[in-house]
Amino acid sequence: MSFNIALTGLAAAQKDLDVTANNIANVNTTGFKESRAEFADVYAASVFSSGKTKNGDGVQTTVVAQQFNQGSLQFTQNALDLAITGEGYFAMTDSLSSQDYTYTRAGAFKLNKDNFVVDAQGNFLRGFPVDPANGDTTSVSLSTATPIQIPDASGAPRATNNVYTSFNLDAGATQPTVAPFNPTDSATFNASTSTTVYDSLGEPHIMQFYFVKTATNNQWEVRATLGGQEFDSTGTNPAAGPLATFTFDSSGLPSAPVTAPNTTFDPVSLTAANLSSILSNGATFPNDVNINWRDEAGTANKQPTQYASRFEVKALEQDGATVGRLTGIDIGTDGKIVASYSNGDSTYISQVSMVRFANSQGLSQVGNTAWKESLTSGEPIAGEPGSGTLGTINSSALEQSNVNLTNELVDLISAQRNFQANSRALEVNSTLQQNILQIR
């Protein structure tokens, strides 16, 4: 009997050594969770045996339990390196259409040849669909999660439909002494500024505004050119008159024309056909182009003014764009992925999906620091990062193994001594049996 007891002790010590060795081997594995071998005694007795004199039958391994405590973060220079702070797992699939999920905390992701976000084994990171404009999540169900793809181009070109500009004109300026207006002669105007607009093909054109003080107090004419050709308030070339005429009151604020209750000048709508006739590349402006004398948000302190200070551009922007190329990726703590492009566009791509389980220790290991759900883990509960009990996401960071190397080395020594002691018990038992067999 003692022989069998010693054998169970050896098996348990060997299991402890195996678990400890595995922890030590994965001390630098991203997202790895250490394991702990848990043991229980073996006690067998019949109805008629005396429990007072029963010594037990050895030891058995009850479970190798993983410890899901947080690992420390290692910061990197790669925006696609993701680390979870708190509870949760990334959802992964091995193909684009698969619904067979694996779950991991190893966030060393990269782009494959088709610009999908994948791990080192080629598994696809899943994300929730979002509104490209504001990033609002439309669904947080795993059934609607899709592989995350980062487009390397910002879609088709977008023709300019609105130009926004606001300024301060110098109240001390005088009427130019040279007339008529000539965009190539700086003596015929007081100040100028320009912006780039885009036609239907995405080709850029310079739209320049010139400000000319008139003989009337506090009154200014605005002239404009597109690609060096002057146009008027209808977008016609040659221009029949100024683009607009502004009047300011004695406080330097817009006087007329204004649309109550606004305090900005009325916009000028340039006819698409007239403005398109200026182009010579076969492109057009598909819609009328509106010149708005304000910033896009209509900020009150950015309205046009005429103060006794130098000419200043307060706002100058437009809503057109050419085809852009991917220049950067930003991932917030809520998992929202924003792609930036060379044309100035920023688009919400997706939101990294996260899941949690009622019992993480019930998950089934499948290797490559990944797990699958099991009967004891419960079903995955999906949600947005940072919501409920789900943790947040750190971009440009990786979660390191939670193995404490010092503790593991101590455990290794303890397991080694345990193995040696059981080996000695086995040796003594063998010696006793040999002595008994040698009795004459």
C-alpha positions as CSV (number, residue, x, y, z in Angstrom):
1,M,0.0,0.0,0.0
2,S,2.8,2.4,0.9
3,F,4.3,1.7,-2.5
4,N,1.2,3.0,-4.2
5,I,1.0,6.0,-2.0
6,A,4.5,7.0,-2.8
7,L,3.7,6.6,-6.5
8,T,0.8,9.0,-6.2
9,G,3.1,11.4,-4.5
10,L,5.6,11.2,-7.3
11,A,2.9,11.7,-9.9
12,A,1.6,14.8,-8.0
13,A,5.1,16.2,-7.6
14,Q,5.7,15.6,-11.3
15,K,2.5,17.5,-12.2
16,D,3.6,20.4,-10.0
17,L,7.0,20.5,-11.7
18,D,5.3,20.4,-15.1
19,V,3.0,23.3,-14.3
20,T,5.8,25.4,-12.8
21,A,8.0,24.7,-15.7
22,N,5.3,25.7,-18.1
23,N,4.8,29.0,-16.3
24,I,8.5,29.7,-16.4
25,A,8.7,28.9,-20.1
26,N,6.0,31.4,-20.8
27,V,7.2,34.2,-18.6
28,N,7.7,36.4,-21.8
29,T,4.5,35.2,-23.7
30,T,2.2,38.1,-24.3
31,G,-1.2,37.6,-22.7
32,F,-0.2,34.4,-21.0
33,K,-2.0,33.5,-17.7
34,E,-0.1,31.4,-15.2
35,S,-1.5,28.1,-13.9
36,R,-1.6,26.5,-10.5
37,A,-1.7,22.8,-9.8
38,E,-4.2,22.0,-7.0
39,F,-4.2,18.7,-5.2
40,A,-6.5,16.7,-2.8
41,D,-5.9,13.6,-0.7
42,V,-7.2,10.2,-1.7
43,Y,-9.3,8.5,1.0
44,A,-11.1,5.3,0.4
45,A,-13.0,3.3,3.1
46,S,-15.7,0.7,3.1
47,V,-18.8,0.5,5.3
48,F,-17.1,-1.9,7.7
49,S,-13.6,-0.4,7.9
50,S,-12.5,1.6,10.9
51,G,-12.2,5.3,10.0
52,K,-10.1,5.9,13.1
53,T,-7.2,3.8,11.8
54,K,-7.5,4.6,8.1
55,N,-4.3,6.3,6.9
56,G,-5.3,7.4,3.4
57,D,-4.3,6.3,-0.1
58,G,-2.2,9.1,-1.4
59,V,-2.8,12.3,-3.4
60,Q,-4.4,13.2,-6.7
61,T,-4.4,16.3,-9.0
62,T,-7.9,17.8,-8.8
63,V,-7.3,20.7,-11.3
64,V,-4.7,22.8,-13.0
65,A,-6.4,26.2,-12.5
66,Q,-5.4,29.3,-14.5
67,Q,-5.0,32.6,-12.7
68,F,-6.5,35.4,-14.6
69,N,-5.1,38.3,-12.6
70,Q,-3.9,41.4,-14.6
71,G,-0.5,41.3,-16.2
72,S,1.7,44.5,-16.3
73,L,1.6,46.6,-19.5
74,Q,4.5,47.0,-21.9
75,F,4.2,50.1,-24.1
76,T,5.2,50.0,-27.8
77,Q,5.2,52.2,-30.9
78,N,2.6,50.2,-32.8
79,A,-1.0,51.6,-32.6
80,L,-2.4,48.1,-33.3
81,D,-0.8,46.6,-30.2
82,L,-3.8,46.5,-27.8
83,A,-3.9,45.7,-24.1
84,I,-6.9,45.2,-21.9
85,T,-6.9,46.9,-18.5
86,G,-9.5,45.1,-16.4
87,E,-11.8,42.2,-17.3
88,G,-12.5,41.0,-20.9
89,Y,-11.2,39.2,-23.9
90,F,-10.7,40.0,-27.6
91,A,-13.0,38.0,-29.9
92,M,-11.2,36.2,-32.8
93,T,-12.1,33.9,-35.7
94,D,-9.9,31.9,-38.0
95,S,-11.8,33.0,-41.2
96,L,-13.9,36.0,-42.4
97,S,-17.2,34.2,-42.3
98,S,-16.6,31.9,-39.3
99,Q,-18.7,32.1,-36.2
100,D,-16.4,29.8,-34.2
101,Y,-14.9,32.2,-31.8
102,T,-11.7,32.0,-29.7
103,Y,-10.9,34.5,-27.0
104,T,-7.6,36.0,-26.1
105,R,-5.9,38.8,-24.2
106,A,-2.8,38.8,-26.4
107,G,-3.2,42.0,-28.4
108,A,-0.2,41.9,-30.7
109,F,-2.2,42.7,-33.9
110,K,-1.1,43.7,-37.4
111,L,-2.5,44.2,-40.9
112,N,-2.5,41.3,-43.4
113,K,-2.3,41.7,-47.2
114,D,-6.0,42.7,-47.4
115,N,-5.7,45.3,-44.6
116,F,-7.6,43.1,-42.1
117,V,-6.5,43.3,-38.4
118,V,-5.1,39.8,-37.5
119,D,-2.8,38.2,-34.9
120,A,0.4,36.2,-35.6
121,Q,-1.6,33.1,-36.5
122,G,-3.8,34.9,-39.0
123,N,-6.9,35.0,-36.9
124,F,-9.2,37.9,-37.5
125,L,-10.0,40.5,-34.8
126,R,-13.8,41.1,-34.6
127,G,-15.4,44.5,-34.2
128,F,-18.8,46.1,-33.8
129,P,-20.2,48.2,-36.6
130,V,-20.2,52.0,-36.1
131,D,-21.4,55.1,-37.8
132,P,-18.5,56.4,-39.9
133,A,-19.3,60.0,-39.0
134,N,-19.6,60.0,-35.3
135,G,-18.5,56.5,-34.2
136,D,-21.8,55.6,-32.5
137,T,-22.1,51.8,-32.2
138,T,-25.1,50.3,-33.9
139,S,-24.9,46.8,-32.3
140,V,-23.0,45.1,-29.5
141,S,-24.0,41.5,-30.4
142,L,-21.3,39.0,-31.4
143,S,-23.6,37.9,-34.2
144,T,-23.1,41.3,-35.9
145,A,-19.4,41.6,-35.2
146,T,-17.3,41.5,-38.4
147,P,-13.6,41.3,-39.1
148,I,-12.0,44.7,-38.8
149,Q,-10.5,46.0,-42.0
150,I,-8.6,49.3,-42.3
151,P,-9.1,50.8,-45.9
152,D,-5.8,52.2,-47.2
153,A,-7.7,54.8,-49.3
154,S,-10.4,57.3,-48.4
155,G,-12.9,56.3,-51.0
156,A,-14.0,58.4,-54.0
157,P,-13.1,62.1,-54.3
158,R,-15.7,64.5,-52.9
159,A,-16.4,67.7,-54.8
160,T,-16.5,70.9,-52.7
161,N,-20.0,72.0,-51.8
162,N,-19.3,74.6,-49.1
163,V,-16.5,77.0,-48.4
164,Y,-16.3,78.6,-44.9
165,T,-14.3,81.8,-44.3
166,S,-14.3,84.5,-41.7
167,F,-11.9,87.4,-41.2
168,N,-11.2,90.8,-39.7
169,L,-10.7,93.7,-42.1
170,D,-8.4,96.6,-41.1
171,A,-10.7,99.5,-40.3
172,G,-7.7,101.9,-40.9
173,A,-7.2,100.7,-44.5
174,T,-7.8,103.2,-47.3
175,Q,-9.3,102.7,-50.8
176,P,-6.6,101.4,-53.3
177,T,-5.4,104.2,-55.5
178,V,-5.1,101.9,-58.6
179,A,-8.2,100.8,-60.4
180,P,-9.8,98.7,-61.8
181,F,-9.3,95.5,-59.8
182,N,-6.6,93.2,-61.1
183,P,-5.8,90.0,-59.2
184,T,-2.2,90.1,-60.4
185,D,-1.7,93.7,-59.1
186,S,-1.5,94.0,-55.3
187,A,-2.0,97.7,-55.6
188,T,-5.7,97.2,-56.6
189,F,-6.7,95.4,-53.4
190,N,-6.1,95.6,-49.7
191,A,-5.8,92.0,-48.6
192,S,-6.3,88.5,-49.9
193,T,-6.5,84.8,-48.7
194,S,-7.1,81.5,-50.5
195,T,-8.2,77.9,-50.0
196,T,-8.1,74.7,-52.1
197,V,-11.3,73.4,-53.5
198,Y,-11.9,70.1,-55.3
199,D,-13.9,69.2,-58.4
200,S,-15.7,66.0,-59.3
201,L,-12.5,64.2,-60.2
202,G,-10.8,65.3,-56.9
203,E,-8.4,67.7,-58.7
204,P,-7.5,70.7,-56.5
205,H,-8.0,74.3,-57.6
206,I,-7.0,77.5,-55.8
207,M,-10.0,79.7,-54.9
208,Q,-8.7,83.1,-53.8
209,F,-10.6,85.9,-52.1
210,Y,-9.6,89.6,-52.5
211,F,-10.8,92.4,-50.2
212,V,-11.1,95.9,-51.7
213,K,-12.0,99.0,-49.5
214,T,-14.5,101.2,-51.3
215,A,-15.0,105.0,-51.2
216,T,-18.0,104.5,-48.8
217,N,-17.1,104.3,-45.1
218,N,-17.0,100.8,-43.6
219,Q,-17.8,99.2,-47.0
220,W,-15.8,96.5,-48.7
221,E,-16.0,94.6,-52.0
222,V,-15.0,90.9,-52.1
223,R,-13.6,89.7,-55.4
224,A,-12.7,86.1,-56.1
225,T,-10.8,84.0,-58.6
226,L,-10.7,80.2,-59.4
227,G,-7.4,79.1,-60.9
228,G,-6.6,82.7,-61.6
229,Q,-9.9,83.5,-63.4
230,E,-12.2,86.0,-61.8
231,F,-15.9,85.1,-61.2
232,D,-18.8,86.9,-59.7
233,S,-21.7,86.1,-57.4
234,T,-23.2,83.6,-59.8
235,G,-19.9,81.9,-60.6
236,T,-19.7,83.5,-64.0
237,N,-16.4,84.3,-65.8
238,P,-15.7,87.0,-66.9
239,A,-17.1,88.6,-63.7
240,A,-19.8,91.2,-64.1
241,G,-19.2,92.5,-60.6
242,P,-17.9,91.7,-57.2
243,L,-18.6,88.4,-55.4
244,A,-20.2,90.4,-52.5
245,T,-20.2,93.8,-50.9
246,F,-20.0,94.1,-47.1
247,T,-21.0,97.0,-44.8
248,F,-19.9,97.2,-41.2
249,D,-21.4,99.4,-38.4
250,S,-19.6,101.7,-36.2
251,S,-18.8,98.9,-33.8
252,G,-17.0,96.9,-36.5
253,L,-19.8,94.3,-36.7
254,P,-21.7,93.2,-39.9
255,S,-24.3,95.8,-40.8
256,A,-25.9,94.6,-44.0
257,P,-26.9,92.4,-45.6
258,V,-27.8,90.0,-42.7
259,T,-30.5,87.5,-42.1
260,A,-32.1,87.9,-38.6
261,P,-31.3,86.7,-36.1
262,N,-28.0,85.7,-37.5
263,T,-25.0,88.0,-37.2
264,T,-23.1,86.7,-40.2
265,F,-23.3,87.8,-43.8
266,D,-25.6,86.1,-46.1
267,P,-23.9,83.2,-48.0
268,V,-23.2,83.4,-51.7
269,S,-24.4,80.5,-53.9
270,L,-22.3,80.0,-57.0
271,T,-24.1,78.2,-59.8
272,A,-22.5,74.8,-60.5
273,A,-22.8,75.1,-64.3
274,N,-21.2,78.6,-64.3
275,L,-18.4,77.7,-62.0
276,S,-17.8,74.4,-63.9
277,S,-17.3,76.3,-67.2
278,I,-14.1,77.8,-65.7
279,L,-12.6,74.3,-65.4
280,S,-10.6,72.9,-68.3
281,N,-9.9,69.3,-67.2
282,G,-13.2,67.8,-68.1
283,A,-14.5,67.8,-64.5
284,T,-17.4,69.7,-63.0
285,F,-18.8,70.9,-59.7
286,P,-21.9,68.7,-59.4
287,N,-23.6,71.0,-57.0
288,D,-23.7,74.7,-56.4
289,V,-20.8,75.9,-54.3
290,N,-21.9,78.0,-51.3
291,I,-19.5,80.6,-49.9
292,N,-20.3,81.0,-46.1
293,W,-18.9,84.0,-44.3
294,R,-18.4,82.1,-41.0
295,D,-16.8,79.0,-39.7
296,E,-18.5,75.6,-40.1
297,A,-19.8,75.6,-36.5
298,G,-21.1,79.2,-36.7
299,T,-19.1,80.2,-33.7
300,A,-20.2,83.7,-32.6
301,N,-16.7,85.1,-31.9
302,K,-15.6,84.1,-35.4
303,Q,-18.0,86.3,-37.4
304,P,-16.5,88.8,-39.9
305,T,-15.4,92.1,-38.3
306,Q,-13.8,95.4,-39.1
307,Y,-11.7,96.4,-36.2
308,A,-8.7,98.7,-36.1
309,S,-6.2,95.8,-36.3
310,R,-4.4,94.1,-39.1
311,F,-6.1,91.8,-41.6
312,E,-6.7,88.4,-40.0
313,V,-8.2,85.2,-41.3
314,K,-10.4,83.7,-38.5
315,A,-11.6,80.6,-40.4
316,L,-10.9,79.1,-43.8
317,E,-12.1,75.6,-44.6
318,Q,-14.1,73.6,-47.2
319,D,-15.8,70.2,-47.3
320,G,-14.3,68.7,-50.5
321,A,-11.5,66.1,-50.6
322,T,-9.4,64.2,-53.1
323,V,-8.6,60.6,-52.7
324,G,-6.5,60.1,-49.6
325,R,-4.1,57.4,-48.4
326,L,-3.9,56.0,-45.0
327,T,-1.6,58.0,-42.7
328,G,-2.5,56.8,-39.2
329,I,-4.7,54.8,-36.9
330,D,-5.9,55.9,-33.5
331,I,-7.7,53.6,-31.1
332,G,-9.4,55.0,-28.0
333,T,-9.9,53.4,-24.6
334,D,-13.5,52.6,-25.7
335,G,-12.1,50.6,-28.7
336,K,-13.2,53.1,-31.4
337,I,-10.9,52.9,-34.4
338,V,-10.3,56.1,-36.3
339,A,-8.4,56.1,-39.5
340,S,-6.7,59.3,-40.8
341,Y,-6.0,59.9,-44.4
342,S,-3.6,62.2,-46.4
343,N,-6.6,64.3,-47.7
344,G,-7.5,65.3,-44.1
345,D,-10.4,62.9,-43.7
346,S,-10.9,61.0,-40.5
347,T,-13.3,58.1,-40.4
348,Y,-14.6,55.8,-37.7
349,I,-13.9,52.3,-38.9
350,S,-15.1,49.9,-36.2
351,Q,-15.2,49.3,-32.5
352,V,-13.1,46.5,-31.0
353,S,-15.5,43.9,-29.6
354,M,-14.9,42.6,-26.1
355,V,-16.5,39.7,-24.2
356,R,-16.5,38.5,-20.6
357,F,-17.5,35.2,-18.9
358,A,-19.2,34.4,-15.7
359,N,-16.4,32.0,-14.9
360,S,-13.1,32.6,-16.6
361,Q,-11.4,29.6,-15.0
362,G,-13.9,27.4,-16.8
363,L,-12.6,28.4,-20.2
364,S,-11.0,25.7,-22.3
365,Q,-7.4,26.3,-23.4
366,V,-6.7,25.8,-27.1
367,G,-3.1,27.1,-27.3
368,N,-1.6,30.3,-28.7
369,T,-2.8,32.1,-25.5
370,A,-6.4,31.6,-26.6
371,W,-9.5,30.0,-25.0
372,K,-12.9,28.8,-26.0
373,E,-16.1,28.8,-24.0
374,S,-17.2,25.6,-22.2
375,L,-20.1,24.4,-20.1
376,T,-18.4,25.7,-16.9
377,S,-17.4,29.1,-18.3
378,G,-20.8,30.1,-19.4
379,E,-21.7,31.9,-22.6
380,P,-19.7,35.0,-23.7
381,I,-21.3,38.3,-22.9
382,A,-20.3,40.9,-25.4
383,G,-20.1,44.7,-24.8
384,E,-18.3,47.9,-25.5
385,P,-14.9,48.4,-23.9
386,G,-15.3,50.4,-20.7
387,S,-19.0,49.6,-20.3
388,G,-20.3,47.6,-17.3
389,T,-17.6,45.4,-15.8
390,L,-15.6,45.2,-19.1
391,G,-12.1,46.8,-19.0
392,T,-10.7,49.5,-21.2
393,I,-8.3,49.2,-24.1
394,N,-4.8,50.7,-24.2
395,S,-3.4,51.3,-27.7
396,S,0.3,50.9,-28.3
397,A,0.6,48.5,-25.3
398,L,0.8,44.8,-24.7
399,E,-0.3,42.9,-21.6
400,Q,2.7,40.9,-20.4
401,S,2.5,37.4,-18.8
402,N,1.3,37.5,-15.2
403,V,3.9,35.0,-14.1
404,N,6.0,36.0,-11.1
405,L,9.3,34.5,-11.9
406,T,10.6,34.7,-8.3
407,N,7.6,32.8,-6.9
408,E,7.9,30.2,-9.7
409,L,11.5,29.5,-8.8
410,V,10.6,29.0,-5.2
411,D,7.7,26.7,-6.2
412,L,10.2,24.8,-8.4
413,I,12.5,24.1,-5.5
414,S,9.5,23.1,-3.3
415,A,8.2,20.7,-6.0
416,Q,11.7,19.3,-6.5
417,R,12.1,18.5,-2.8
418,N,8.6,17.0,-2.8
419,F,9.6,14.7,-5.6
420,Q,12.8,13.7,-3.9
421,A,11.0,12.9,-0.6
422,N,8.4,10.7,-2.4
423,S,11.3,9.0,-4.3
424,R,12.9,8.3,-0.9
425,A,9.7,6.9,0.4
426,L,9.5,4.6,-2.6
427,E,13.1,3.5,-2.1
428,V,12.5,2.7,1.6
429,N,9.4,0.7,0.7
430,S,11.4,-1.3,-1.8
431,T,14.1,-2.0,0.7
432,L,11.6,-3.2,3.2
433,Q,10.0,-5.6,0.7
434,Q,13.5,-6.9,-0.3
435,N,14.3,-7.6,3.4
436,I,11.0,-9.4,3.9
437,L,11.7,-11.6,0.8
438,Q,15.2,-12.5,2.1
439,I,14.0,-13.8,5.5
440,R,14.7,-17.5,5.8
